């Protein structure tokens, strides 16, 4: 995007949108507006800055952390730059709405947001300042809220389809926004930061953070062997220990110590599995957890990191993944330096307080919907819909009077689309070594017009075709620079308009121009008087 002249960096995670980049954003915004309006939402615009008092009502002034950019005005009052607007819109609702007759409501805005990311990276993909469409619905009851949620879910499917993107809606964690359920809309791309799992033969799809993992169908019923310590000098990692003992990682149980701020918890997972910290937080009912600092581990267990295990572990709650419950005669740390236990068994040698789904799903697992085996893909989150319930209306006392005159809490939903991120995700999904390959609906221009000389016949035909395409509603970028053909071809590929129209003296002598399709590289010779009709048919088919 930098090379193609779409954006320029101002500071870490903050960019200026140049004319080509702005054209892309405006096209995405137009599609978003049309589909949001079609779904019954009304557009408004809320302020970028919001007072701390609103955020303190919901508790997010402290909970949101350092991503919330805070400042004081000249009167020493606390404000923040809004990363999202649940508090502001809920305050608007409670001031303006009195009766159920005024509901349901759904408001949206397209606005600049700011999140002070600790490591802004990948250009617009994870910036600090970005353009977002956020919408908020208010309903009389849960049934109405679910109807609004479905309308937004359907609208999002239409939006990303119209943007020409290959995407999947997946079940997701609610994160800092909160609520009872949510779906992310993921643009599939090998460079995506997120991992999603989906059933190859069914409809299940989820972010790996949210994906359910079923308990194993069978358990190891081998006869229990006696617990025995073995020396494992300087072998700390799963790879080191299993290689030394000549066993598979699936025959070892990892013990990870987490602090919730209130207690220390030991989490047990199989050696070839990864702990899902979001699932652990959900099970413990706490907002945050972190791995116990290495220097604190010996005081609690008697052993350094790498040799911690559940046998003899005291004053620590132990929770285990379902897969551990199905194991027998496995390896664990012995809570003694350079030592592990072999042939440990959880019911005999230590107590597990609770078993649950605590690991990341992975390819090869059974779908939790019983509709096939899970596969994985990389994705870029471009949209997210949330069922908020009464989380914000209860905290901020956003109520209305029902048909019986009784005060009720509004049931809310929240729906976001990263407009600038959608542009960047499209580039990640649609490019080659030469540059961008824009989908037609959001391309900055439909056609790049490339005259290869400054001769009068070439220039005259270029101008004639330029005017004709404009009159036909075809957006055309005329490269009238006095540059070599190779330079023009390279820049056209980099900018990535879907069609390139090449006018050269040799082709003109044969009464032809060349039309190139950027996505496939296919070229064809066309008579000049057929250009507008052919391009119009291509664009109609792609819209």
N, C-alpha and C positions, 0 to 999 in steps of 0.2 A: 504493500500500500504506500510505503514511503517512496519506493523507486518509481511507482506509477503516478506519483504526484497527487495522491488522494488526501494525504494527511502530512502534517509537520509537527514534530515534537516541541512542546513549550517547556515542559518539566516532566519529571518522572510520572508516567501515567496520565499526563494531560496533553491533549493534542488540539491543533487547529485543523479544521476541515477545509480543504481547498476546494475549488469549484467542482472538480470531478467527484470528490468524496461527498460533497454536499448534495449533489444530484442523486447519488445513490440513497443517502439518508432520506431525502424528500420523497423518493419513490416508495421506500419501505413505510414511511409515515402515512402516505396516502392509502396504501393497502390496509394498514392497521386501522386508520380512521374509518374507511369504508366498511370494514367487517365489524368494528366495534359499534358503529352506528346501526348497522344491519341487525346486530344482536340486541339493540335496545338501550345501549349505554349512552350517556350524555357527556359531552366534553366540557371540562372546566380547566382552570389553571390555578394551582396553589403556589404559595411562595416557596422559594428555595430555602430561606432561613426560617427556622421555627424556634419558639421559646422553650427553654428547658422545662418550664412548668408542665407542659403537656407530656413530655417524655418521662417526667418524674411520676406522673399519675399512673403510668403503665409499668413503671419500674425499669424501663429500658435505658434511662439516662445512665445508669450504672452498669446494667447488664450488657449493653451493646459493646462496651469496651472501647479500645483506641481507634477502631474504624470510624467512630463518630467524631467528625471534626467539629470541635467546640470552640467558641470564642465569646468574648464579652463585648457588649456595645458600650457607648460612651457613659452610660449610667451604671456600668458594672453589672448589667443583667446578663445571665447566661443564655446563649443561643447555640444552635448547631446548624450545619448545612445538611439538609435532609437527604439521607440515603434511601429513604422510603417514607410514605406519608400516612400511615395508619392513624397516628395520633391527630394529625391536622384534620383529616377527613372525618374522623369520629367526633371531633370537637364541632365541626361544621354541622354534622347531623344533629347532635344534641341541642344545638342552638336554634335550628330551623324546623325540625320535624316534631310534630306533636301527636299526630293521629295515624292509625293504621291505614287510613284512606290515602295517605301520601306515599304509601309503599306498595310494591317494592321499588327500590332505587338502585341505580348503578351509575357511578360517575368515573370518568377516566381523564387522564391528562398525558401529554407528551412533554417531557421536561428534562432539564439537566439535573443529574444527581451527583452526589459526591460521597465516596467511601474511602477513607484513608488507609488503603491497602498497605500492608507491611512490605510486600514485595510486588509492586506493579510490574507486569511483564507481558510479553507477547502483544505489544501494541494495544489495540482497542479491546483485545480479548480479556484482559484483566487490568483495566485502567482505574485511576482514582476518580476522574470525572468522566461521566458517560451520559448518553441520552437514553431515556427509558420511558416506556408507556406503562403507567400503573393505573389500575382500576380497582374500585371498591364497591361491593354491593351490600345493601341493607334489606333484610327481609323480615317478615312477621314471625316466621317459624322455620324449623329445620327443613321441612319439605320445600318451602319456597327458596331457601338458600341452596338446596341441592339442585333445584331447577336452574337457578342463576349460574351455579357452578358448571352445570352441563352445557348451558348456552355459551359460556366463556370457553370451555373445553372445545366445543365444536367450532367456535370462532377462531381459536388458535390453530386448529387443524386447517381451516380454510386459509388463514393468513400465511402460514409457512408453506402450504401447497402453492399459493399464488406467488410467493417469492421464489419459487422454483427450487426449493431445497428438499433434499432427502433427509427425513427426520423420523423420530419415534417419540411418542408420548410415553413416559415411564413413571411408575410409582416412585415417590421421593420422600425424603425426610423433610419436616417442616422448618427445621433450623431456627434462626433468630426471629423469623416472622411468627412462628407458632401456629397453633390451630390443630385440627383433628386429622386432616388428611391433605395430600397434595400430589400434583403431577408436575414433572418437569418435561419440557419439550427439548429434545436433544437432536442437534444436527450431527449426523454421523460423519466423522472425519478421523483419519488415522492420527492426526495431531491433537485430538481432543484431550482435555485434562481429566475428564470424567470417564469412568468405566460403567457401562450398563450391561445387564444380563437380560436375556430374552429367551423364551421358549421357541425352539426351532420349528415346532409343529403346531404351535398354539398362539394365543394372544397375549400371554403374560410378558411384561417388560417392566424393569425397575432399575433405578440407580443402585449400584452395588452397595451403597450405604443403607438402602432401604430394603433390598431384596431379602425375602424370607428364605430360610433354609430349613427343610424338614428334618426331623430326627431320622437316623438311619433305620432302614427297614428291618435289619437284623443286628444282633449283638454277638460279640465274641464269647462263646460259651466254653472256651478251653478251661481245663483244670487249672486252678490257681497254683502257681509255683511259689516257693518261699521268697520273701523279700530279701535282697542281698545288695550290700554296697559294693561298688566297683570304683577303682581309681581312674580318674579321667583328667590327668594333669594338663592344665592350661587349655582344656577343651571347654569352651563356653557356649559357642553358637550351636544351633541345631545341626548345621552342616558338619561342624567339627566333631561333635559328640557322636552323631550317627555314623560318620565315616570311621571313627575310632572303634566303635562297638560293632561295626559291620551290620547295621540294621537300617531299615527304611525310616525316613522322617515320620511316617504315619504311625510308627511304633513308639514314638516319644510324645510326652505331654509337656508343653511349655507352661510355665507359671509366671504370669506377669502381675506385678504389684502396682495398683493404681490408688491414688489419693483423690477423694471427692471433696476434700476440705473438712469433712466431718469424720471420715473413717478411712482406713486402708483396706482395700479389697484385693484378694488374689483371684485372678481370672485364669482359668485353665482351658487351653485349646490344644488340639492335636498339632504335632510338629510341622505338618505340611499345610496348616490352616493359618489365617491371619485374624487377629482380634478385630471386631467391628466396634469401635469405641462408641459410636452413636447408639448401638443396641445395648451396650453396657450402661450408658447414661440413662437410657430409657428404663432399663430394668431397675436401676438404683433410684430412679426418680430425682436425679440431680442435673443441674444445667451444665456442669463442666466436670471433667476428670482429667488427671494428668499422671503419667508414669511417675512412680516414686523416684525421687532423685537418687542417683547411684550411691552417694555418700551416706544416705539414710538406710540403705538396704541391710548392711551387716548388723546394725544395731537391732533390727527387727527380726532377722532370720539367723544370724550367726554366720552368714556366708556372703561373699561378694556376688555381684550380678553375674549370671551365667550358671550358678549352682543352686538357685532357689527352687524349692519344691514344696508340695503340700504336706508331706509326711512330717508330723511333729510341729507344724506351723501353728503358733498360738496367737491369740488375740487378734486374729485376722479372719474376716468373713471370706469363705471360699465359695465361688460360683464357677460352674463349669458349662462348657458347650455340650450340646446334645451328643456330639460325636465321641466325647470323652466317656460319657455314660455307657457307650456301647463297646468300650475297649477292655482288654484284660491283659495282664502281664506286660505292662508298658514301662518305659524308662522315665524317671523324673529326677530333678535335682535333689540332693541329699541334705541341703542346708549346711553344707560343710565344704570348704574350699577343696577344689580338685577331686570332687567325689559326686557320683550319681548313684541312684538306686535302680536296679533292674528288677523286673517282675513285680512292679507295684500294682495294686488293685484298689480301686477307690473305696469300696465299701468296707474292706478289711483293714486297710492301712491308714486311711484318713477319711474324714467326713466332708462331703460336699453339701453346703447349705441349700443350694438351689441349682438345678440344671435349666438351661434355656438356650435359645438361639443366640449365640454370641459371636459368630464368625461371619466373614465376608463370603457371599456366594461366589461361585466360580464355574467356569465352563465344565460341563460333565455332570453337575448336580442335577437332580430331578427338579422339574418345575414344581413350585408349591401349588400350582393349579392342576397338577396331574395331567398336563397337556404336553408332555415331551421332555426333552433334555435341554438344559440351559446352555446357551452360547454367550460369548462376550463380544462387545464392540466398544470402540472409543467414541465419545460424543462431546459436543460443546453445548452447554445449556444456553438456550436463547429465550426461553419462556418458562414461567412457573405459575401455576394456579393453586390457591390455598382455600380450604374450608376453615375459616377462622372461628366459627361458632360465636360465642359470647365473650371471648378472651378480652377484647378491647372495649366492647360496650359495657361489660361489667366493671372493668377497672375505671372507666371514665363516666359511668352512669348515663350511658346513651340509651334512653328509654322512649317508649311511645305508649299511647293508650289504645288498648284493643277494643273490639266491638262491645265488650261489656264494661268499658271504662276502667279496666284494670291496667296498671302499669306493667309493661313487659320490656325485656331487653331485646334490642335488635340483634338478629343473627347475621353475621357478616361473612363476606368472602373477599379475597384479595387476589389480583391477577396482574402479573408483570411480564413485560417483553423488553429485552435489551435491544433497542433499535440500532445503536451503533455496534453492538456485539453481533447482531444478526448480519450486518454488512461484513464484518470481519470473518464470521463463521462461513459465510458464503464463499469468501476467498479461500479459506482453508479447505473447503470441500471441492471447489472448482478452480483448479489451477494446474499448470504444468511447469516445466523448467523455464519456459519462455515468459510466463506471466499469468495474468488472471484470465479466467473464462467465465464471464458473468452470465447468469441466467437472464433471459430476455426481459422479464418483468422488472428487474431492479438494476439493469445495466445503465451506466451513466449516459451512454448513447447506444442506439441500435446498430449504427453503421459507422465505420471509419472510412472516409473517402480518401483514396491515396493516388493522386496524380503523380506520375513518375518523371515528369519533365515540366519545364516552364514554357514549352512551345504553345503557340496560339491554339492549335486544334485540341490539344490535351486540356489546356486551361479552360477553353470555351465549353467543351463537353462537361468538364468537372463542374463548372458553374451552372450549366443547364440541369444536370442531374441533381445537384445540390438544391436548387430551387424546387425542382419537381418533387423530390423526396420530402422537403419541408412542407410543401402544399398538401402532400398525401398523409401528413402526420407522422412521418418517419423521422426519428431523431438522428441527425447525422453530424459527425465531427469531421470537418474538412481540414486535412493536413496540407496546408498550402505553403509549407516551409520549403526553401530551396536547399534540400538535403538529398543525400544519396538514397537510392531505393532501399538498401539494406538497413539504413538508419530508420527509415519510415516503417518498414516491415517489423523491425524489432520493437519499436515503440508501440505500434498497433497491437502486437501480440501482448505486450506488457500491460497496456491499458485494458485490453480484453473485451472490446465491443463484440457482440455475437457474430457480426458480419463485417467483412472487409471488402470494399469495392475498389479494384485496382484499374487505373486507366494508364496504359502505356502506348507509346507510338506504334510499336509492332502490332499489338492487338487492334489498335484503332485502324491500322491499314487494312485489317481483315474484317472491319466492321464489328468488333467485339470488345467487351471489357471482361475482367475476371472477377468472379464473386467467390470469396473464401468463407467457409463456415469455421469460425474459431474453435468451436467445441470438438470438431472431428478432424479439422485440417483439410477437409474435402474442398476441391475447387471446381468451378464450372465456368465455361464461356457463355456469355449472355449478350444478346444484341442490346444496344443502349436503350432502345424504345421498349424493351421488355423488363428493364431493371425494376421500376417502381411496382409493377404488377407482381413480379416474382417475390420481391421483398415483402410486399404487403401480405401475400399469402403465407409466407414463412412466419411473419410476426403474428398473424391471426391464429395460426396453428399453435404457436408457442404461448399465447396469452391465456 
